[in-house]
Amino acid sequence: MSVIIILMIASISVAAIFLVAFLWGVKSGQFEDDFSPSSRILFEDKPASTKTV
């Protein structure tokens, strides 16, 4: 029975750490770029310049 309590405390602790990390990421602006991921696929990449010497 004590193993279940230890596992519950461990899992809640890990979940709390991930929640804090997610909230920190949102607050610091990690997810602010809404435009470029959806439109990046529409534009072609610039061709690489090949210089031969």
N, CA, C and O of each residue as an XYZ file, in Angstrom:
212
protein
N       0.822     -1.193      0.000
C       0.000      0.000      0.000
C       0.869      1.261      0.000
O       0.505      2.266     -0.610
N       1.991      1.208      0.669
C       2.846      2.392      0.727
C       3.505      2.675     -0.626
O       3.868      3.817     -0.909
N       3.661      1.637     -1.469
C       4.249      1.833     -2.792
C       3.308      2.669     -3.660
O       3.760      3.512     -4.434
N       2.025      2.440     -3.533
C       1.053      3.205     -4.309
C       1.117      4.688     -3.927
O       1.043      5.556     -4.797
N       1.251      4.971     -2.666
C       1.330      6.359     -2.208
C       2.602      7.011     -2.737
O       2.576      8.159     -3.181
N       3.708      6.284     -2.691
C       4.976      6.820     -3.202
C       4.877      7.087     -4.702
O       5.340      8.125     -5.175
N       4.275      6.155     -5.460
C       4.129      6.347     -6.902
C       3.185      7.504     -7.225
O       3.414      8.238     -8.187
N       2.143      7.672     -6.444
C       1.229      8.796     -6.668
C       1.928     10.127     -6.402
O       1.755     11.080     -7.162
N       2.706     10.197     -5.340
C       3.451     11.425     -5.041
C       4.469     11.702     -6.138
O       4.640     12.850     -6.548
N       5.143     10.666     -6.615
C       6.134     10.849     -7.679
C       5.474     11.312     -8.978
O       5.987     12.208     -9.648
N       4.344     10.708     -9.336
C       3.688     11.093    -10.587
C       3.101     12.503    -10.508
O       3.144     13.243    -11.491
N       2.564     12.875     -9.372
C       2.043     14.234     -9.215
C       3.193     15.240     -9.257
O       3.040     16.336     -9.796
N       4.331     14.875     -8.698
C       5.493     15.774     -8.741
C       5.989     15.973    -10.166
O       6.302     17.094    -10.566
N       6.062     14.901    -10.926
C       6.504     15.011    -12.316
C       5.502     15.833    -13.127
O       5.902     16.663    -13.943
N       4.211     15.609    -12.911
C       3.187     16.381    -13.619
C       3.279     17.862    -13.253
O       3.113     18.726    -14.114
N       3.537     18.153    -12.004
C       3.666     19.551    -11.572
C       4.883     20.206    -12.214
O       4.827     21.376    -12.591
N       5.982     19.464    -12.342
C       7.183     20.007    -12.991
C       6.902     20.330    -14.456
O       7.302     21.386    -14.947
N       6.213     19.421    -15.157
C       5.873     19.684    -16.548
C       4.902     20.849    -16.678
O       5.011     21.630    -17.623
N       3.969     20.984    -15.768
C       3.040     22.111    -15.798
C       3.773     23.430    -15.600
O       3.501     24.405    -16.300
N       4.691     23.465    -14.660
C       5.473     24.679    -14.416
C       6.326     25.006    -15.635
O       6.435     26.172    -16.013
N       6.932     23.997    -16.257
C       7.747     24.232    -17.449
C       6.892     24.750    -18.602
O       7.325     25.636    -19.339
N       5.694     24.216    -18.768
C       4.797     24.688    -19.818
C       4.365     26.127    -19.567
O       4.385     26.948    -20.484
N       3.981     26.434    -18.355
C       3.560     27.794    -18.034
C       4.709     28.784    -18.197
O       4.497     29.913    -18.640
N       5.920     28.371    -17.842
C       7.094     29.211    -18.036
C       7.330     29.466    -19.531
O       7.660     30.583    -19.929
N       7.160     28.430    -20.351
C       7.336     28.582    -21.794
C       6.301     29.513    -22.400
O       6.623     30.318    -23.274
N       5.077     29.411    -21.947
C       4.026     30.300    -22.447
C       4.294     31.733    -22.020
O       4.131     32.659    -22.814
N       4.704     31.921    -20.773
C       4.946     33.271    -20.274
C       6.158     33.919    -20.942
O       6.179     35.135    -21.129
N       7.160     33.130    -21.300
C       8.361     33.693    -21.918
C       8.219     33.874    -23.423
O       9.143     34.371    -24.066
N       7.081     33.483    -24.006
C       6.827     33.749    -25.419
C       7.286     32.670    -26.374
O       7.534     32.964    -27.543
N       7.409     31.452    -25.934
C       7.845     30.374    -26.815
C       6.808     30.047    -27.891
O       7.169     29.544    -28.955
N       5.551     30.319    -27.637
C       4.480     29.926    -28.548
C       3.817     31.132    -29.195
O       2.633     31.070    -29.527
N       4.535     32.211    -29.382
C       3.958     33.441    -29.898
C       3.902     33.494    -31.423
O       3.135     34.291    -31.965
N       4.667     32.693    -32.127
C       4.738     32.760    -33.581
C       3.581     31.970    -34.189
O       3.678     30.757    -34.371
N       2.491     32.661    -34.502
C       1.318     31.997    -35.065
C       1.315     32.002    -36.588
O       0.623     31.189    -37.200
N       2.069     32.894    -37.207
C       1.983     33.071    -38.651
C       2.918     32.160    -39.429
O       2.483     31.493    -40.368
N       4.167     32.118    -39.067
C       5.149     31.483    -39.943
C       5.020     29.971    -40.075
O       5.273     29.476    -41.174
N       4.651     29.186    -39.061
C       4.571     27.747    -39.300
C       3.536     27.359    -40.356
O       3.759     26.428    -41.130
N       2.410     28.065    -40.390
C       1.374     27.689    -41.354
C       1.659     28.229    -42.746
O       1.172     27.660    -43.723
N       2.420     29.292    -42.875
C       2.670     29.859    -44.201
C       4.050     29.522    -44.744
O       4.325     29.781    -45.915
N       4.907     28.961    -43.938
C       6.265     28.647    -44.388
C       6.248     27.621    -45.510
O       7.113     27.648    -46.385
N       5.274     26.716    -45.494
C       5.228     25.670    -46.508
C       4.819     26.230    -47.870
O       5.070     25.599    -48.897
N       4.191     27.407    -47.887
C       3.719     27.983    -49.138
C       4.819     28.642    -49.946
O       4.661     28.815    -51.155
N       5.908     29.010    -49.336
C       6.974     29.721    -50.018
C       8.128     28.779    -50.327
O       8.497     27.926    -49.521
N       8.688     28.961    -51.523
C       9.820     28.130    -51.897
C      11.084     28.645    -51.234
O      11.217     29.837    -50.959
N      11.996     27.744    -50.986
C      13.292     28.148    -50.453
C      14.100     28.822    -51.554
O      13.961     28.494    -52.732
N      14.936     29.758    -51.160
C      15.812     30.401    -52.125
C      16.866     29.390    -52.565
O      17.403     28.656    -51.736
N      17.163     29.345    -53.841
C      18.169     28.366    -54.299
C      19.540     28.730    -53.749
O      19.911     29.900    -53.658
N      20.266     27.706    -53.391
C      21.599     27.899    -52.860
C      22.533     28.345    -53.990
O      22.496     27.804    -55.095
N      23.350     29.320    -53.695
C      24.284     29.797    -54.718
C      25.452     28.818    -54.805
O      26.079     28.485    -53.799
N      25.730     28.370    -56.013
C      26.834     27.443    -56.227
C      27.956     28.210    -56.908
O      27.839     28.608    -58.067
N      29.005     28.405    -56.199
C      30.170     29.112    -56.734
C      31.261     28.094    -57.018
O      31.682     27.344    -56.138
N      31.700     28.084    -58.240
C      32.807     27.190    -58.594
C      34.038     28.031    -58.828
O      33.976     29.082    -59.467
N      35.133     27.572    -58.319
C      36.383     28.321    -58.417
C      37.282     27.690    -59.431
O      38.390     28.176    -59.662
